[in-house]
Amino acid sequence: MALEEELHEQLDEATADLVVRARDGDGAAWSRLVDRYSGLLWSIARSFGLNEADGGDVVQMTWLRLIERMDQIAEPGAVGGWLATTARRESLRTAQRSGTRRLPYDVREDAAPPPEQILLARERLGDVAAALQALPRRCQVLLRMLALAPSYAELAAALDIPIGSIGPTRARCLDNLQRRLPR
């Protein structure tokens, strides 16, 4: 099994443990969940062009929905996906209610992005994948794991490197990746 897959499984297990503990009333576990996923929720709200107040409402409502449905979460390790979906739906409702026009594209539940947007996104994804494959192995692993690791501390532990070296190494790897992407 690849190192990335192992880390992903470990993170799912750690998240599942946090969800179960939070469900049982462990305040520290709840705080860790909030710390782990609040950045994601805020980024989703911002992608809908919401202002600070509306974005805060979306994040708060998403956490409230989790509290209301905590006992119904079938796969505690997949709570991140559940939170992201809930935040997107709350963001859409808020954007429609407030008249925000800067939606990523038509995000109605039954609507798909325009075909040319899909084609461009796929092409760009292919470019990024090719550039990522051309990077040194260390950069490939670090950048892929950054997408999975909720914190630098967990990433440092998984890669067995000092936490202080993650940021500079990440910056060098991203610069290298950027240079390899077509303009």
Backbone bond lengths (Angstrom), bond angles and torsions (degrees), N, CA, C in turn:
res aa  C-N    CA-C-N  psi(-1)  N-CA   C-N-CA  omega(-1)  CA-C   N-CA-C  phi
1 M - - - 1.451 - - 1.529 108.26 -
2 A 1.313 116.66 137.35 1.457 121.85 -178.42 1.526 110.03 -68.09
3 L 1.318 115.46 152.97 1.460 121.88 179.44 1.516 111.29 -57.30
4 E 1.345 116.72 -40.02 1.463 120.72 179.56 1.523 110.85 -61.81
5 E 1.321 116.96 -44.70 1.462 120.98 -179.61 1.522 110.41 -63.91
6 E 1.326 116.77 -40.44 1.455 120.72 177.28 1.518 111.22 -60.39
7 L 1.339 116.33 -46.36 1.463 120.39 179.42 1.519 110.24 -62.31
8 H 1.334 116.49 -42.38 1.458 120.46 -179.93 1.530 110.47 -59.97
9 E 1.334 116.32 -44.79 1.461 120.47 178.18 1.520 111.33 -63.36
10 Q 1.339 117.10 -42.24 1.461 120.59 178.65 1.519 111.02 -62.44
11 L 1.343 116.49 -41.33 1.462 119.88 179.34 1.523 110.93 -65.91
12 D 1.344 117.03 -40.33 1.459 120.51 177.02 1.521 110.65 -60.92
13 E 1.351 115.52 -43.49 1.460 119.55 179.09 1.518 110.80 -64.63
14 A 1.337 117.42 -42.47 1.463 121.01 179.32 1.519 110.21 -64.60
15 T 1.327 117.00 -40.73 1.467 120.76 178.05 1.516 109.79 -65.54
16 A 1.319 117.30 -44.26 1.472 120.78 179.05 1.525 110.29 -58.11
17 D 1.327 116.26 -42.49 1.459 120.55 178.56 1.535 110.54 -61.86
18 L 1.329 116.72 -42.96 1.462 120.11 178.81 1.524 111.23 -62.95
19 V 1.321 116.93 -42.79 1.471 120.48 -179.99 1.525 110.22 -62.84
20 V 1.312 117.01 -46.01 1.468 120.76 -179.89 1.531 110.43 -62.04
21 R 1.328 115.95 -44.47 1.471 119.15 179.48 1.525 111.54 -65.77
22 A 1.335 117.08 -40.24 1.471 120.53 178.23 1.525 110.05 -65.21
23 R 1.304 116.33 -39.23 1.472 121.73 177.77 1.530 110.04 -60.23
24 D 1.342 115.99 -33.29 1.462 121.22 -179.95 1.532 112.93 -85.75
25 G 1.343 116.86 4.59 1.458 120.27 174.96 1.519 115.58 98.01
26 D 1.319 118.50 10.65 1.464 121.80 179.31 1.529 109.76 -77.51
27 G 1.326 116.26 106.94 1.463 121.83 -178.28 1.520 113.42 -63.66
28 A 1.317 117.26 -35.62 1.465 120.68 179.25 1.529 110.14 -65.77
29 A 1.316 117.40 -39.36 1.468 120.82 178.27 1.528 109.81 -65.28
30 W 1.331 116.55 -41.59 1.463 120.40 177.31 1.532 110.06 -60.64
31 S 1.307 117.60 -44.09 1.469 121.61 178.98 1.522 111.23 -60.71
32 R 1.330 116.90 -40.80 1.475 120.08 178.13 1.522 111.30 -64.13
33 L 1.339 117.03 -39.77 1.464 120.18 177.04 1.536 110.61 -62.16
34 V 1.321 115.71 -45.24 1.463 120.38 179.77 1.529 109.74 -61.86
35 D 1.329 117.21 -44.98 1.467 120.57 178.58 1.532 110.99 -61.41
36 R 1.312 116.44 -40.99 1.462 121.72 -175.21 1.525 112.30 -68.75
37 Y 1.330 118.00 -37.67 1.463 120.07 -170.42 1.527 116.02 -112.84
38 S 1.306 119.23 -7.26 1.470 119.37 -177.96 1.527 112.30 -62.53
39 G 1.315 117.82 -39.46 1.465 120.41 178.29 1.519 111.52 -59.15
40 L 1.322 116.83 -42.16 1.455 121.66 177.56 1.528 110.45 -60.98
41 L 1.324 116.60 -46.08 1.466 120.64 -177.98 1.519 110.93 -63.33
42 W 1.335 116.48 -41.89 1.461 120.30 178.16 1.525 110.77 -63.90
43 S 1.319 117.54 -40.23 1.468 119.20 -178.85 1.524 110.81 -66.26
44 I 1.303 117.80 -35.33 1.459 120.96 177.32 1.525 109.69 -65.88
45 A 1.326 116.83 -47.01 1.471 120.07 179.23 1.528 110.84 -59.69
46 R 1.321 116.84 -42.66 1.471 120.42 179.98 1.527 111.79 -65.64
47 S 1.331 117.35 -32.34 1.464 119.73 -179.78 1.525 111.63 -64.64
48 F 1.320 117.40 -18.66 1.452 122.20 176.74 1.526 111.98 -91.82
49 G 1.330 116.76 4.33 1.458 120.80 177.73 1.514 113.70 74.93
50 L 1.320 117.18 21.79 1.465 120.26 -178.71 1.526 110.58 -76.09
51 N 1.342 115.51 145.59 1.456 119.15 176.11 1.528 109.45 -75.11
52 E 1.305 116.57 176.22 1.472 122.17 -175.18 1.536 111.99 -57.56
53 A 1.327 116.46 -45.43 1.468 120.31 -177.84 1.525 111.19 -65.80
54 D 1.340 116.56 -47.08 1.463 119.49 179.96 1.532 111.09 -66.60
55 G 1.329 116.55 -38.55 1.462 119.83 176.75 1.522 111.20 -61.44
56 G 1.336 115.89 -42.46 1.464 120.27 177.05 1.518 111.75 -61.37
57 D 1.336 116.17 -39.74 1.469 119.98 177.47 1.520 111.13 -62.39
58 V 1.341 116.33 -41.46 1.467 120.78 179.20 1.527 110.39 -62.22
59 V 1.323 116.17 -47.60 1.468 120.02 -178.98 1.527 109.95 -61.42
60 Q 1.333 116.28 -45.68 1.471 120.29 179.68 1.527 111.07 -61.96
61 M 1.314 116.99 -44.90 1.462 121.08 -178.82 1.523 110.75 -64.44
62 T 1.323 116.99 -37.09 1.468 120.25 178.77 1.525 110.07 -62.82
63 W 1.342 116.78 -44.83 1.469 119.31 178.27 1.520 110.69 -65.45
64 L 1.331 117.74 -37.51 1.456 120.88 177.68 1.527 110.75 -62.53
65 R 1.330 116.42 -42.88 1.471 120.17 177.72 1.530 110.90 -60.10
66 L 1.335 116.73 -38.41 1.468 119.42 177.77 1.526 110.17 -64.74
67 I 1.317 116.87 -44.35 1.469 119.81 178.85 1.525 109.92 -58.84
68 E 1.334 116.37 -44.20 1.468 120.67 -178.54 1.525 112.19 -64.18
69 R 1.322 116.68 -30.88 1.465 120.53 -173.51 1.529 113.72 -114.37
70 M 1.308 116.72 12.45 1.465 121.35 -175.85 1.524 111.79 -53.42
71 D 1.320 118.15 -39.07 1.464 120.59 -178.42 1.526 112.81 -74.33
72 Q 1.333 117.04 -12.35 1.463 120.83 -176.83 1.524 112.61 -99.50
73 I 1.321 118.17 -3.52 1.467 121.34 -179.03 1.528 108.04 -69.78
74 A 1.346 114.98 111.25 1.466 120.19 -175.93 1.522 112.16 -73.90
75 E 1.337 117.17 -37.79 1.463 121.76 -179.36 1.526 109.02 -120.21
76 P 1.314 117.99 90.85 1.464 120.07 -177.58 1.518 114.39 -55.99
77 G 1.325 118.44 -29.80 1.464 121.27 179.31 1.515 113.16 -70.25
78 A 1.331 117.31 -16.17 1.463 122.01 -179.04 1.525 112.00 -102.23
79 V 1.314 116.96 19.26 1.463 120.13 -176.69 1.530 112.03 -63.21
80 G 1.327 117.78 -26.91 1.462 120.25 178.30 1.522 111.65 -61.30
81 G 1.304 117.11 -43.55 1.465 121.23 177.01 1.517 111.77 -65.04
82 W 1.326 116.02 -40.13 1.459 120.84 177.94 1.530 110.16 -62.06
83 L 1.335 116.17 -44.81 1.465 120.56 178.96 1.527 110.94 -62.86
84 A 1.332 117.33 -43.02 1.466 120.73 -179.14 1.528 110.80 -62.75
85 T 1.320 117.16 -44.40 1.460 120.76 179.08 1.521 110.94 -62.74
86 T 1.321 116.26 -44.00 1.457 120.81 179.43 1.527 110.69 -63.96
87 A 1.323 117.51 -41.15 1.473 120.89 178.95 1.524 110.95 -64.60
88 R 1.333 117.45 -39.02 1.473 120.03 177.42 1.522 110.56 -62.80
89 R 1.307 117.05 -44.16 1.471 120.40 -179.51 1.528 110.94 -65.65
90 E 1.326 116.54 -43.01 1.470 120.04 178.39 1.527 110.57 -65.26
91 S 1.326 117.14 -38.68 1.467 121.39 178.66 1.524 110.55 -63.66
92 L 1.310 115.96 -42.86 1.458 120.32 179.37 1.526 110.33 -62.00
93 R 1.330 116.91 -47.42 1.468 120.45 178.53 1.524 110.92 -58.34
94 T 1.320 115.85 -45.89 1.465 120.44 -178.55 1.519 111.08 -65.58
95 A 1.327 117.31 -42.39 1.464 121.06 179.79 1.531 110.83 -63.79
96 Q 1.304 116.83 -41.47 1.458 120.13 179.19 1.527 110.85 -67.21
97 R 1.327 116.72 -40.53 1.465 121.84 -178.98 1.528 111.10 -67.00
98 S 1.329 116.77 -39.33 1.461 120.20 -176.39 1.525 112.56 -89.63
99 G 1.326 117.07 -5.40 1.459 120.04 178.89 1.511 113.62 78.51
100 T 1.326 117.73 16.64 1.464 120.84 177.15 1.522 108.75 -62.33
101 R 1.305 115.83 132.34 1.457 120.22 -176.19 1.514 113.48 -103.20
102 R 1.326 119.14 -11.50 1.462 121.98 -174.38 1.523 111.50 -87.03
103 L 1.313 116.90 60.79 1.451 119.89 176.04 1.524 108.65 -84.67
104 P 1.342 118.34 148.80 1.461 120.55 -178.73 1.528 111.86 -55.29
105 Y 1.292 118.59 -38.06 1.462 127.70 173.85 1.508 104.61 -171.50
106 D 1.289 118.46 -174.98 1.456 121.17 -179.82 1.524 107.72 -66.43
107 V 1.320 117.29 106.17 1.459 120.99 -171.37 1.529 113.26 -105.77
108 R 1.329 116.02 23.89 1.463 117.33 173.70 1.522 107.60 -57.99
109 E 1.299 115.21 152.24 1.466 119.92 -177.75 1.540 111.56 -54.46
110 D 1.351 117.38 -35.92 1.448 120.41 -174.85 1.526 113.39 -96.78
111 A 1.322 118.18 2.21 1.461 121.12 -175.92 1.519 110.93 -101.19
112 A 1.314 115.47 146.13 1.466 121.06 175.94 1.525 107.90 -110.78
113 P 1.323 116.72 154.46 1.466 118.06 175.52 1.526 109.61 -63.26
114 P 1.329 116.89 157.17 1.466 119.18 179.05 1.530 110.81 -59.13
115 P 1.337 117.37 147.78 1.474 120.74 -177.39 1.528 113.50 -56.02
116 E 1.341 117.33 -38.71 1.467 118.28 -179.80 1.526 111.58 -66.09
117 Q 1.345 116.87 -31.13 1.461 119.45 177.12 1.528 110.31 -69.40
118 I 1.317 116.49 -39.20 1.466 121.06 177.16 1.529 109.83 -63.40
119 L 1.328 116.54 -45.66 1.459 121.10 -179.45 1.534 111.34 -61.00
120 L 1.329 116.80 -45.91 1.470 120.48 179.25 1.525 111.32 -63.74
121 A 1.332 116.40 -41.16 1.469 120.10 179.94 1.530 110.53 -64.28
122 R 1.326 116.92 -42.17 1.473 120.26 178.75 1.524 111.50 -64.50
123 E 1.331 115.01 -40.96 1.456 119.33 178.92 1.528 110.52 -63.14
124 R 1.320 116.20 -44.86 1.468 120.59 179.73 1.529 110.06 -64.33
125 L 1.316 117.07 -41.25 1.463 120.67 178.05 1.521 110.89 -60.89
126 G 1.325 116.77 -40.74 1.467 120.77 176.71 1.517 111.65 -62.66
127 D 1.341 116.26 -41.13 1.466 120.54 177.61 1.528 111.05 -62.03
128 V 1.334 115.84 -44.32 1.470 120.13 -179.43 1.528 110.10 -65.72
129 A 1.330 117.01 -42.28 1.470 120.36 179.32 1.526 111.22 -61.42
130 A 1.329 116.30 -43.28 1.469 119.98 179.28 1.530 111.00 -64.79
131 A 1.331 116.46 -42.92 1.466 120.32 179.33 1.531 110.45 -65.30
132 L 1.323 116.55 -38.67 1.466 120.92 179.01 1.529 110.49 -64.47
133 Q 1.327 117.31 -40.32 1.467 121.74 178.27 1.524 111.93 -63.96
134 A 1.327 116.98 -27.94 1.467 121.07 -178.02 1.528 112.40 -82.52
135 L 1.318 117.64 -10.07 1.471 121.12 179.75 1.523 111.08 -73.50
136 P 1.330 116.93 158.49 1.465 119.37 171.70 1.539 109.90 -58.61
137 R 1.300 116.34 149.36 1.476 122.20 -176.29 1.530 112.17 -51.59
138 R 1.325 117.32 -43.53 1.468 120.78 -178.10 1.531 110.81 -58.56
139 C 1.322 117.30 -42.10 1.467 121.50 178.78 1.525 110.64 -68.07
140 Q 1.326 116.94 -40.37 1.460 119.85 179.04 1.531 110.56 -58.25
141 V 1.310 116.06 -49.24 1.461 120.76 -177.94 1.526 110.41 -64.49
142 L 1.323 117.24 -46.46 1.463 120.55 -178.23 1.524 111.20 -59.93
143 L 1.326 117.67 -48.32 1.467 120.34 -177.03 1.519 111.93 -67.37
144 R 1.310 117.33 -38.67 1.471 119.11 178.06 1.525 110.95 -67.19
145 M 1.311 115.67 -40.41 1.464 118.70 -178.46 1.520 111.83 -72.57
146 L 1.315 117.57 -27.83 1.462 120.22 176.03 1.522 110.76 -59.72
147 A 1.320 116.02 -33.05 1.460 120.22 179.24 1.529 111.53 -70.06
148 L 1.319 117.36 -22.71 1.462 121.46 -177.10 1.518 113.44 -101.09
149 A 1.319 117.12 -32.30 1.463 121.03 -173.47 1.524 110.36 -79.76
150 P 1.307 117.27 127.96 1.460 120.05 -179.87 1.533 113.42 -75.30
151 S 1.319 118.03 -16.89 1.466 118.83 -179.16 1.522 110.18 -149.10
152 Y 1.340 114.87 157.11 1.457 119.94 176.41 1.533 110.43 -63.00
153 A 1.312 116.99 -34.61 1.471 120.22 -179.02 1.527 110.35 -61.57
154 E 1.338 116.70 -45.35 1.460 119.85 179.63 1.524 110.91 -68.36
155 L 1.331 116.50 -36.75 1.459 119.95 177.94 1.525 110.80 -65.68
156 A 1.328 116.28 -44.06 1.463 120.39 179.13 1.531 110.53 -60.26
157 A 1.314 115.90 -41.03 1.468 119.81 179.04 1.526 110.77 -65.55
158 A 1.335 116.57 -42.42 1.467 120.22 -178.48 1.526 111.86 -66.35
159 L 1.331 116.78 -36.56 1.465 120.43 -178.28 1.521 112.72 -92.70
160 D 1.323 115.97 -7.95 1.462 122.24 -178.79 1.532 110.95 57.28
161 I 1.345 115.12 50.35 1.469 121.66 175.96 1.525 108.15 -131.27
162 P 1.322 117.66 157.94 1.469 119.80 179.19 1.533 110.41 -63.65
163 I 1.308 116.11 141.26 1.460 121.08 -178.68 1.534 111.46 -60.24
164 G 1.330 116.61 -33.16 1.459 120.62 -179.41 1.520 114.39 -69.29
165 S 1.315 116.97 -15.87 1.463 118.83 -179.93 1.526 112.55 -91.92
166 I 1.321 118.15 -8.96 1.464 120.51 -177.17 1.529 111.28 -66.16
167 G 1.315 117.89 -48.67 1.466 121.44 -177.85 1.524 112.62 -59.26
168 P 1.328 118.40 -53.59 1.466 118.95 179.33 1.531 113.26 -63.04
169 T 1.323 116.62 -38.89 1.467 119.45 178.50 1.523 109.74 -65.75
170 R 1.297 116.73 -42.69 1.464 122.02 177.16 1.526 110.23 -57.69
171 A 1.323 116.87 -46.66 1.470 120.90 -179.38 1.528 110.92 -60.60
172 R 1.326 117.33 -43.78 1.460 120.43 179.26 1.531 110.84 -64.45
173 C 1.318 116.17 -42.24 1.467 120.00 -179.79 1.530 110.66 -65.61
174 L 1.321 118.01 -41.63 1.464 120.35 179.00 1.529 111.62 -66.68
175 D 1.337 116.77 -38.20 1.473 119.86 175.42 1.525 110.23 -61.37
176 N 1.317 116.08 -44.64 1.457 121.97 178.34 1.533 110.21 -60.85
177 L 1.324 116.77 -43.78 1.466 121.62 178.78 1.529 110.45 -63.16
178 Q 1.311 116.54 -45.32 1.473 121.49 -179.97 1.523 111.45 -58.74
179 R 1.330 116.91 -41.55 1.459 120.61 179.90 1.530 111.83 -64.15
180 R 1.308 117.07 -27.99 1.467 121.64 -177.62 1.540 112.88 -85.41
181 L 1.329 117.31 -12.59 1.469 120.08 -178.87 1.516 110.72 -81.68
182 P 1.347 116.22 141.23 1.466 118.36 176.53 1.528 110.17 -65.31
183 R 1.298 115.11 147.27 1.473 120.13 -179.47 1.488 111.73 -78.35
